[in-house]
Amino acid sequence: MEYCSDFRYDLKLGNIKEEELAEIFANKKIEVKYDQLSLKTGNIFVEYESRGKKSGISKSEAEYYCYAFGDTFHLVKTQDLKDRCRKYLGTSRDTYGGDNNSSKGILLPITELF
């Protein structure tokens, strides 16, 4: 996209993006996650199993995941999140966590979330 300093051009682009965001929220399922440790650790925990059964992202019907970091919110398509996590299956980032370490998940670096 080429830069243009024309306000009307910028307004037109802004309106297009507003419509795109409205479409994301219209009748879509969004899973919201708030991990208070993520900003300290630099990772998010993406759960896929709990107590030996599929859970979390493995069963989610959400089209998007929304990660809240402090006062900001970041959307990612669920399929994109799955794709980013898949390469870590069976590695040291495929670990136990959650309450009583009863869940399995991927420690995904925040930098790879987007």
C-alpha positions as CSV (number, residue, x, y, z in Angstrom):
1,M,0.0,0.0,0.0
2,E,1.4,3.3,-1.0
3,Y,1.5,6.2,1.4
4,C,-0.7,9.2,0.7
5,S,-1.0,12.3,2.9
6,D,-4.6,13.1,1.6
7,F,-7.0,13.0,4.5
8,R,-9.9,11.8,2.3
9,Y,-7.8,8.9,1.1
10,D,-6.8,8.0,4.7
11,L,-10.4,8.3,5.9
12,K,-11.5,5.9,3.1
13,L,-8.8,3.4,4.2
14,G,-9.8,3.8,7.8
15,N,-13.5,3.1,7.0
16,I,-12.5,0.0,5.1
17,K,-10.6,-1.3,8.1
18,E,-13.5,-0.5,10.4
19,E,-15.8,-2.5,8.2
20,E,-13.4,-5.4,8.2
21,L,-13.3,-5.4,12.0
22,A,-17.1,-5.2,12.2
23,E,-17.2,-8.3,10.0
24,I,-14.9,-10.2,12.4
25,F,-17.2,-9.5,15.3
26,A,-20.5,-10.1,13.5
27,N,-21.8,-13.5,14.5
28,K,-18.3,-14.9,15.1
29,K,-17.2,-17.0,18.0
30,I,-14.1,-15.5,19.7
31,E,-12.2,-17.2,22.5
32,V,-10.7,-14.6,24.8
33,K,-7.5,-15.5,26.8
34,Y,-5.9,-13.4,29.5
35,D,-2.6,-14.8,30.8
36,Q,-1.2,-12.6,33.5
37,L,2.3,-14.2,33.3
38,S,2.6,-14.0,29.5
39,L,4.2,-10.5,29.5
40,K,6.8,-11.7,32.1
41,T,7.6,-15.0,30.4
42,G,7.3,-13.9,26.8
43,N,5.1,-17.0,26.1
44,I,1.4,-17.9,26.0
45,F,0.2,-21.3,27.0
46,V,-2.0,-22.8,24.2
47,E,-3.8,-25.8,25.8
48,Y,-4.8,-28.7,23.7
49,E,-5.3,-31.5,26.2
50,S,-6.5,-31.8,29.8
51,R,-6.6,-35.0,31.9
52,G,-5.9,-37.1,28.9
53,K,-8.7,-35.7,26.8
54,K,-8.8,-33.1,24.0
55,S,-9.4,-29.6,25.2
56,G,-8.6,-26.0,24.5
57,I,-7.7,-25.3,21.0
58,S,-8.2,-29.0,20.0
59,K,-12.0,-28.6,20.7
60,S,-12.6,-24.9,20.3
61,E,-15.3,-23.9,18.0
62,A,-14.0,-20.3,18.0
63,E,-13.0,-18.7,14.7
64,Y,-10.7,-16.4,16.4
65,Y,-8.6,-16.3,19.6
66,C,-8.2,-13.0,21.3
67,Y,-5.2,-12.5,23.6
68,A,-5.4,-9.7,26.2
69,F,-2.1,-8.3,27.3
70,G,-2.6,-5.6,29.9
71,D,-4.9,-3.1,28.2
72,T,-4.4,-4.4,24.6
73,F,-6.3,-7.0,22.7
74,H,-4.9,-9.1,19.8
75,L,-6.9,-11.2,17.4
76,V,-5.6,-14.2,15.6
77,K,-7.5,-16.8,13.5
78,T,-7.8,-20.1,15.3
79,Q,-6.4,-22.0,12.4
80,D,-3.4,-19.7,12.2
81,L,-2.7,-20.2,15.9
82,K,-2.9,-24.0,15.4
83,D,-0.4,-23.7,12.6
84,R,2.0,-21.7,14.7
85,C,1.8,-24.2,17.5
86,R,2.1,-27.4,15.5
87,K,5.8,-27.2,14.9
88,Y,6.4,-27.4,18.7
89,L,4.5,-30.6,19.3
90,G,7.0,-33.1,20.8
91,T,9.5,-30.5,21.7
92,S,10.5,-28.9,25.0
93,R,7.7,-26.3,24.4
94,D,5.1,-29.1,24.4
95,T,4.6,-29.2,28.2
96,Y,2.3,-29.5,31.1
97,G,0.7,-26.4,32.7
98,G,-2.5,-25.0,33.9
99,D,-4.1,-25.8,37.3
100,N,-2.1,-28.6,39.0
101,N,-0.2,-29.1,35.7
102,S,-3.1,-31.3,34.5
103,S,-3.2,-29.8,31.0
104,K,-0.8,-30.2,28.0
105,G,-0.1,-27.2,25.8
106,I,2.4,-25.4,23.7
107,L,4.4,-22.5,25.2
108,L,4.2,-20.3,22.1
109,P,6.5,-17.2,22.1
110,I,4.4,-14.1,21.9
111,T,6.6,-12.9,19.1
112,E,5.3,-15.8,17.0
113,L,1.7,-15.1,17.8
114,F,1.4,-12.4,15.2
